[in-house]
Structures are given as C-alpha cells and as structure tokens.
Amino acid sequence: MDIKGQLKEKAEEIIHKIKNDKNVASKFQKDPVSTVESLLGVDLPNDQIEALVDFIKAKIDIDKIGNALGGLKGLLGK
C-alpha cells in the first residue's frame, strides 16, 4: 500500500474515533492539528497535516449531511 492509501486508512480510523469518542471529538474541535498528530503518532509537516485535517473535517461534514437527508427521507415517507 502506498503512502496515500495509508494516510486515507489512518484518516478513516481517526474519523471513527472522533465520531465515537466525545473526548476525542472535543479535542479535535479545539485543536484539530494537534489531535490528528497525536492520533497518528507521527509529526508530519504542517502542510500535510493541515490537508489531512481538512479531509477529515470534510468527511465528517458529508456524513452529517447524509444523516440529515436520511432523516428528511423518513419524514417524507419515502
């Protein structure tokens, strides 16, 4: 597996932790860069870690939108 695949896999693990652990979610909201670095266990260059943080934030937001739309579907009876 190449480095991009490894980072994506790690990002998915971090997203899972953020969604399922309120303490991690709180830390991520306060200081996403430090939280991601500590969860990775690796000190990456700032541009790389910021890109990873942006990916994680976007993925979490997309999942929230999907959940909201799923709730609307139930309200509409479809």
C-alpha positions in Angstrom: 0.0 0.0 0.0 1.4 3.4 -0.9 1.6 6.4 1.5 -1.7 7.9 0.2 -3.5 4.7 0.8 -2.0 4.5 4.3 -3.0 8.1 5.1 -6.5 7.5 3.9 -6.8 4.4 6.0 -5.5 6.3 9.1 -7.9 9.2 8.3 -10.8 6.8 8.4 -9.6 5.4 11.7 -9.4 9.0 13.1 -12.8 9.9 11.8 -14.2 6.8 13.5 -12.6 7.8 16.8 -13.9 11.4 16.5 -17.4 10.2 15.8 -17.4 7.6 18.7 -15.4 9.3 21.4 -16.7 12.6 22.8 -13.3 13.4 24.4 -11.5 13.0 21.1 -14.3 15.0 19.3 -13.9 17.8 21.8 -10.1 17.8 21.4 -10.5 17.8 17.6 -12.8 20.8 17.8 -10.4 22.8 20.0 -7.1 21.9 18.3 -7.6 19.6 15.2 -3.9 19.7 14.1 -2.6 18.5 17.5 -5.3 15.9 17.9 -4.7 14.4 14.5 -0.9 14.4 15.1 -1.3 12.7 18.4 -3.7 10.1 17.0 -1.3 9.4 14.1 1.7 9.2 16.4 3.7 10.9 13.7 4.8 14.5 13.4 4.1 15.5 9.8 4.9 18.8 8.1 2.2 21.4 8.7 1.0 21.5 5.1 0.5 17.7 5.1 -1.2 17.6 8.5 -3.5 20.6 7.6 -4.5 18.8 4.4 -5.3 15.7 6.4 -7.3 17.8 8.9 -9.3 19.4 6.0 -10.0 16.0 4.6 -11.3 14.7 8.0 -13.4 17.8 8.5 -15.0 17.5 5.0 -15.7 13.8 5.5 -17.4 14.4 8.9 -19.5 17.2 7.3 -20.5 15.0 4.4 -21.6 12.2 6.8 -23.6 14.7 8.8 -25.4 15.9 5.7 -26.1 12.3 4.7 -27.6 11.6 8.1 -29.7 14.8 7.9 -31.0 13.9 4.5 -31.8 10.4 5.7 -33.9 11.9 8.4 -35.8 14.0 5.9 -36.5 11.0 3.8 -38.2 9.4 6.8 -40.3 12.5 7.4 -41.4 12.5 3.8 -42.5 8.8 4.0 -40.3 7.6 1.2 
